[in-house]
Amino acid sequence: MSSTSELKNTALSNKHIDLGAKMTPFAGYNMPVYYTNIIDEHKAVRNNVGVFDVSHMGEFIVRGKGALDLLQQVTSNDVSKLEIGEIQYSCMPNHSGGIIDDLLVYRLSEENCSEGERAYMLVVNASNIEKDWEWLAEHNKYETHLINISQRTGLLAVQGPNATKALQELTDIDLGSLKYYTYTKGEFAGLANVLISATGYTGAGGYEIYVNNDQMPTLWERIMHVGKAHDLKPVGLGARDTLRLEMGYCLYGNDIDDTTSPIEAGLGWITKLDKGEFNSSELFQTQKREGIKRKLVAFKVEDRRVPRHDYQIEDSEGNNIGKVTSGTMSPSLSYPIGMGYVDKASAKKGTEIFINTGKKSLKAEIVKLPFYTK
């Protein structure tokens, strides 16, 4: 873990500290884990509205005549289906069937492009910025220009069922008409050319708002100001994790990594094998055809103890059948939940499993995702 002196700060780090946030190193950044406590912040987002500073995420521009060809090669989803203004969830497979990263692909306007060029923005995980950038550069055999805008880009996520109400007075854009996984650009909070997307990592609805880093303090202050009337809360990474897990969203480094296949991880829906050849596509074809040996499953625990990453998963006879990748006490459901990989034969919904903590065996049941539904 990096020492505090080596950590990067976002444009809002001092504001988080002034608000009394508990700060921690995360992906090389000094980030807020919580301001009050994780449960209250989680419930604020689930039931009302909260704002996250997620400026640690990485952003790359991919532009040129070969931009589509490059992205079709390095991502699993079918980028050719994207219209301008649309966004796609995808992953970057390596050459051995694992996942370099999961990411969002934005199809950008072509107003600054030459004839025949296309433009995209990739939003990648903070811990993978350097790795992803090198992977893209290595595979860029096309007429494509890559621009890393991570260091100059700030990002706020305003999430929750009342996000639209809280933000609407900051813009003339009809936020409520913005469809899920689409975006628009315009004036917002008195700032020009702001990108607002109907995306998020919470399952609670809301928006992600991209501006230049020097605009971040103004954006934060104006959102916090109008948010007072709606009881908008600042929210840290702790609740971001519990919210995403209640929805069964994968966390890179826990539930997916360089050794996990998107087919094993339940991400077959973003692995478009009919689009043509791409990295590891033949391996995925084989997995689809012959089946997989393990599968990522969701489970709820009958005990009160939380399942932790790397705890062994056993069957009713004590045989090791897998391991936990994520676990938490669900603030919305008030019982422990988790995800993990188990042998395919043991992955059926309703199967009784046991989580070996080392001192105790926790009875659990494999369930359907998401854990939380409105």
Number of C-alpha atoms within 10 A of each C-alpha: 9 13 9 13 7 12 17 17 16 22 21 17 19 13 14 23 14 9 12 13 21 15 18 16 18 18 18 18 21 22 27 24 22 24 21 16 15 20 16 16 27 28 17 23 29 23 15 21 29 29 26 20 25 21 26 26 19 26 27 21 19 25 24 22 18 20 22 21 18 23 23 20 23 22 26 29 25 20 25 12 10 15 13 16 15 19 24 20 19 23 23 28 27 20 16 15 21 23 23 23 24 24 19 18 26 26 25 22 14 16 9 11 13 11 10 9 16 22 23 24 20 20 19 22 19 19 18 18 21 12 11 20 17 12 15 18 13 9 12 19 11 13 13 20 15 17 13 17 14 20 14 14 22 27 25 20 25 31 30 26 19 22 25 19 16 24 21 16 14 16 14 11 16 10 20 12 9 15 12 15 17 18 23 17 16 14 15 23 19 13 14 12 14 18 17 25 25 24 25 19 20 24 23 23 20 29 26 21 22 22 21 16 19 12 16 22 16 14 23 18 13 16 21 20 13 18 20 11 10 17 15 25 22 24 30 27 21 17 24 21 21 23 25 18 28 25 17 23 17 22 18 17 14 15 19 21 19 17 12 20 26 26 22 23 18 14 15 16 13 17 22 19 18 10 16 10 14 22 19 20 23 14 15 25 16 11 16 14 9 9 13 16 12 21 23 26 26 26 26 24 23 14 13 12 15 20 29 18 17 16 18 23 26 22 17 11 8 13 11 16 19 22 21 25 23 25 26 20 21 21 19 17 11 9 16 20 29 27 28 26 24 25 18 17 11 20 20 16 13 13 14 18 25 23 24 21 16 8 6 10 16 19 19 23 18 22 20 14 16 14 18 15 10 6
